[in-house]
Amino acid sequence: MTPEEVGQRLVALLAPVEAAASVSGGQAYARATVDVPPASWRDALAAARDDPDLTCDFFDWLSAVDQLADGCEVVAHLWSTGHRHGLLLRTRVPWDAPSVPSVVDLYPGAAWHERETFEMFGVDFPGHGELKPLLLPPEFEGHPLRKEFVLASRVAKPWPGAKEPGESQAGGGRRAVRPPGVPAPGEWGPTPTPAGAAGVGEGPRGGTPARPARERPARPAPGARPAPPERPAGDDTAGDGGTA
């Protein structure tokens, strides 16, 4: 089956549920992609597994994508070991209730992936039973892969290496564009710069003071010859040919 046929087959199995089929990627990497509502998440994965034309018997992976105000997109990839075709299933949940049913009873291999997605994005999977910390310590607060999560390391110390124009602490150049989750200098942290301090920071709590400009020696006028270095007193060896 072609990717288009795989997607249309699953849409037909889910009718009258409003599901949309498309194709992701291209050539050898093309995958049938089907978007389903959250309430039909389990039904879609079960149909993909049990239908003889699809037989997606291998659970590959599951993760999520932060779509900011549009919510959180949960994505799962299935594979058919017999028919040699893949299938991407997607659903989108709002941030005020990020939850989709667990599919661990359908695909036991999904247990690890659901735990990671719960930990990193805060998406709940009712029916999983063991959504406990997997990669982070129990006392960790927040969900690191959400775009709203503050990247503390970018605030705690300067970013090393070459910088884009405008990122240097010396100021000048165009204004640096910060990625989501990185606050402006001085807006977050235990030792903010006092408001009103001169520097390149921004926001109500002040910024990082700019480094003072280095003094450079004055350049000689065009055509002027620099003065010869002054010889120590008593040095009369120059000019006598160096003979006794």
Backbone hydrogen bonds in HBPLUS format (Angstrom, degrees):
<---DONOR---> <-ACCEPTOR-->    atom                        ^
c    i                          cat <-CA-CA->   ^        H-A-AA   ^      H-
h    n   atom  resd res      DA  || num        DHA   H-A  angle D-A-AA Bond
n    s   type  num  typ     dist DA aas  dist angle  dist       angle   num
A0005-GLU N   A0002-THR O   3.01 MM   3  5.14 115.3  2.44 100.3 116.0     1
A0006-VAL N   A0002-THR O   2.93 MM   4  6.26 155.3  1.99 157.7 165.4     2
A0007-GLY N   A0003-PRO O   3.06 MM   4  6.27 166.5  2.08 151.4 154.0     3
A0008-GLN N   A0004-GLU O   3.03 MM   4  6.23 166.2  2.05 149.7 153.7     4
A0009-ARG N   A0005-GLU O   2.92 MM   4  5.96 148.5  2.02 142.2 150.8     5
A0010-LEU N   A0006-VAL O   3.19 MM   4  6.48 159.2  2.24 150.4 154.1     6
A0011-VAL N   A0007-GLY O   3.07 MM   4  6.33 159.7  2.11 150.8 156.8     7
A0012-ALA N   A0008-GLN O   3.00 MM   4  6.18 155.0  2.07 144.5 150.6     8
A0013-LEU N   A0009-ARG O   3.05 MM   4  6.36 147.2  2.16 142.7 151.7     9
A0014-LEU N   A0010-LEU O   3.07 MM   4  6.30 141.6  2.22 146.4 156.0    10
A0017-VAL N   A0014-LEU O   2.89 MM   3  5.51 153.9  1.95 133.4 131.0    11
A0020-ALA N   A0035-ASP O   3.04 MM  15  5.18 155.6  2.11 141.0 148.4    12
A0035-ASP N   A0020-ALA O   2.82 MM  15  5.18 160.8  1.86 152.9 156.5    13
A0022-SER N   A0033-THR O   2.74 MM  11  5.10 145.5  1.86 151.2 161.0    14
A0033-THR N   A0022-SER O   2.81 MM  11  5.10 166.1  1.83 145.2 142.1    15
A0024-SER N   A0031-ARG O   2.85 MM   7  5.19 161.2  1.89 152.6 155.9    16
A0031-ARG N   A0024-SER O   2.84 MM   7  5.19 148.6  1.94 147.9 156.7    17
A0029-TYR N   A0026-GLY O   2.93 MM   3  5.24 144.3  2.06 140.6 135.0    18
A0030-ALA N   A0027-GLN O   3.27 MM   3  5.50 169.4  2.28 113.2 114.6    19
A0088-LEU N   A0032-ALA O   2.79 MM  56  6.06 175.9  1.79 167.1 168.5    20
A0034-VAL N   A0088-LEU O   2.91 MM  54  6.34 159.6  1.95 162.1 166.5    21
A0090-ARG N   A0034-VAL O   2.99 MM  56  6.25 160.0  2.03 154.6 154.5    22
A0036-VAL N   A0090-ARG O   2.89 MM  54  6.27 163.3  1.92 169.3 171.9    23
A0040-SER N   A0037-PRO O   2.99 MM   3  5.54 150.5  2.08 117.0 125.6    24
A0041-TRP N   A0038-PRO O   3.16 MM   3  5.20 166.5  2.18 112.6 113.4    25
A0044-ALA N   A0040-SER O   2.91 MM   4  6.01 152.0  1.99 150.3 157.1    26
A0045-LEU N   A0041-TRP O   3.20 MM   4  6.55 161.8  2.24 152.5 156.2    27
A0046-ALA N   A0042-ARG O   2.90 MM   4  6.10 158.5  1.94 154.8 161.5    28
A0047-ALA N   A0043-ASP O   2.91 MM   4  6.02 156.0  1.97 144.3 150.7    29
A0048-ALA N   A0044-ALA O   3.01 MM   4  6.19 157.0  2.07 145.2 151.5    30
A0049-ARG N   A0045-LEU O   3.09 MM   4  6.24 141.2  2.24 137.5 147.2    31
A0050-ASP N   A0046-ALA O   2.94 MM   4  6.06 161.7  1.97 152.6 157.1    32
A0051-ASP N   A0047-ALA O   3.00 MM   4  5.66 155.6  2.07 146.6 150.1    33
A0056-CYS N   A0048-ALA O   2.82 MM   8  5.51 171.7  1.83 147.3 144.6    34
A0054-LEU N   A0051-ASP O   3.10 MM   3  5.38 139.1  2.28 105.9 117.0    35
A0055-THR N   A0051-ASP O   2.75 MM   4  5.59 148.2  1.85 162.8 173.0    36
A0057-ASP N   A0055-THR O   2.95 MM   2  5.51 121.1  2.31 109.8  93.1    37
A0058-PHE N   A0079-TRP O   2.97 MM  21  5.08 156.9  2.03 167.0 165.6    38
A0079-TRP N   A0058-PHE O   2.89 MM  21  5.08 150.8  1.97 150.3 156.4    39
A0060-ASP N   A0077-HIS O   2.98 MM  17  5.47 150.2  2.07 154.6 161.3    40
A0077-HIS N   A0061-TRP O   2.90 MM  16  5.48 162.3  1.93 156.6 159.6    41
A0063-SER N   A0075-VAL O   2.93 MM  12  5.49 157.3  1.98 156.0 163.3    42
A0075-VAL N   A0063-SER O   2.90 MM  12  5.49 169.0  1.91 145.3 148.9    43
A0065-VAL N   A0073-GLU O   2.76 MM   8  5.02 138.5  1.93 138.6 151.9    44
A0073-GLU N   A0065-VAL O   2.90 MM   8  5.02 170.9  1.91 153.5 152.7    45
A0067-GLN N   A0071-GLY O   2.93 MM   4  5.35 148.6  2.03 158.7 168.9    46
A0070-ASP N   A0067-GLN O   3.06 MM   3  5.30 151.5  2.14 135.5 129.5    47
A0071-GLY N   A0068-LEU O   3.12 MM   3  5.78 169.2  2.13 122.8 125.1    48
A0072-CYS N   A0093-VAL O   2.80 MM  21  5.36 162.8  1.83 166.7 168.4    49
A0093-VAL N   A0072-CYS O   2.88 MM  21  5.36 164.3  1.91 153.1 154.9    50
A0074-VAL N   A0091-THR O   2.80 MM  17  5.40 153.2  1.87 160.7 168.4    51
A0091-THR N   A0074-VAL O   3.00 MM  17  5.40 147.6  2.11 149.3 158.1    52
A0076-ALA N   A0089-LEU O   2.91 MM  13  5.24 156.3  1.96 151.2 157.9    53
A0089-LEU N   A0076-ALA O   2.84 MM  13  5.24 168.1  1.85 158.2 162.3    54
A0078-LEU N   A0087-LEU O   2.86 MM   9  5.18 168.3  1.88 154.4 157.8    55
A0087-LEU N   A0078-LEU O   2.96 MM   9  5.18 147.7  2.07 145.3 144.3    56
A0080-SER N   A0085-HIS O   2.93 MM   5  5.48 156.6  1.99 157.0 164.8    57
A0084-ARG N   A0080-SER O   2.88 MM   4  5.22 132.8  2.11 129.9 140.1    58
A0097-ALA N   A0094-PRO O   3.21 MM   3  5.59 154.2  2.28 107.2 114.6    59
A0124-ASP N   A0098-PRO O   2.83 MM  26  6.17 168.1  1.84 152.2 148.7    60
A0100-VAL N   A0124-ASP O   3.06 MM  24  6.50 156.1  2.12 163.4 164.0    61
A0102-SER N   A0126-PRO O   3.01 MM  24  5.65 166.9  2.03 152.3 147.9    62
A0106-LEU N   A0103-VAL O   2.99 MM   3  5.20 134.9  2.19 102.2 115.0    63
A0107-TYR N   A0103-VAL O   2.80 MM   4  6.02 169.5  1.82 164.5 167.6    64
A0110-ALA N   A0107-TYR O   2.93 MM   3  5.69 170.2  1.94 128.4 131.3    65
A0111-ALA N   A0108-PRO O   3.24 MM   3  5.94 173.7  2.25 122.2 123.9    66
A0114-GLU N   A0110-ALA O   2.92 MM   4  6.05 160.6  1.95 161.1 165.5    67
A0115-ARG N   A0111-ALA O   3.14 MM   4  6.32 156.6  2.20 147.2 153.5    68
A0116-GLU N   A0112-TRP O   3.02 MM   4  6.30 159.9  2.06 150.7 156.1    69
A0117-THR N   A0113-HIS O   2.96 MM   4  6.14 163.1  1.99 148.7 153.4    70
A0118-PHE N   A0114-GLU O   2.92 MM   4  6.00 155.5  1.98 145.0 151.8    71
A0119-GLU N   A0115-ARG O   2.98 MM   4  6.16 154.6  2.04 145.7 152.6    72
A0120-MET N   A0116-GLU O   2.83 MM   4  5.97 164.2  1.85 157.1 161.0    73
A0121-PHE N   A0117-THR O   2.91 MM   4  5.50 153.4  1.99 138.4 145.3    74
A0122-GLY N   A0118-PHE O   2.95 MM   4  4.57 133.2  2.18 111.0 122.4    75
A0145-LEU N   A0120-MET O   3.14 MM  25  5.27 145.9  2.26 133.2 141.0    76
A0128-HIS N   A0125-PHE O   3.12 MM   3  5.90 152.4  2.20 147.4 148.4    77
A0140-PHE N   A0137-PRO O   3.01 MM   3  5.54 167.8  2.02 122.5 126.0    78
A0146-ARG N   A0143-HIS O   3.14 MM   3  5.92 169.4  2.15 128.5 130.9    79
A0149-PHE N   A0146-ARG O   3.11 MM   3  5.52 162.5  2.15 112.0 117.5    80
A0151-LEU N   A0181-GLY O   3.09 MM  30  6.05 143.8  2.23 132.8 139.8    81
A0154-ARG N   A0151-LEU O   3.08 MM   3  5.76 142.4  2.23 116.8 125.7    82
A0155-VAL N   A0152-ALA O   2.95 MM   3  5.16 146.1  2.07 105.1 115.8    83
A0156-ALA N   A0152-ALA O   2.85 MM   4  6.04 153.3  1.92 158.0 166.6    84
A0167-GLU N   A0164-GLU O   3.01 MM   3  5.59 164.9  2.04 143.4 143.5    85
A0171-GLY N   A0168-SER O   3.30 MM   3  5.96 167.8  2.32 115.6 118.1    86
A0182-VAL N   A0179-PRO O   3.25 MM   3  5.95 155.4  2.31 144.9 144.3    87
A0187-GLU N   A0184-ALA O   3.00 MM   3  5.51 164.4  2.02 141.6 142.0    88
A0197-ALA N   A0194-PRO O   3.22 MM   3  5.94 151.2  2.31 140.7 140.6    89
A0200-VAL N   A0208-THR O   3.13 MM   8  5.87 141.2  2.28 165.4 157.2    90
A0206-GLY N   A0203-GLY O   3.39 MM   3  5.92 155.3  2.45 120.8 119.7    91
A0224-ALA N   A0221-ALA O   3.09 MM   3  5.52 162.2  2.12 131.5 135.9    92
A0235-ASP N   A0232-PRO O   3.32 MM   3  5.90 154.8  2.38 135.8 135.7    93
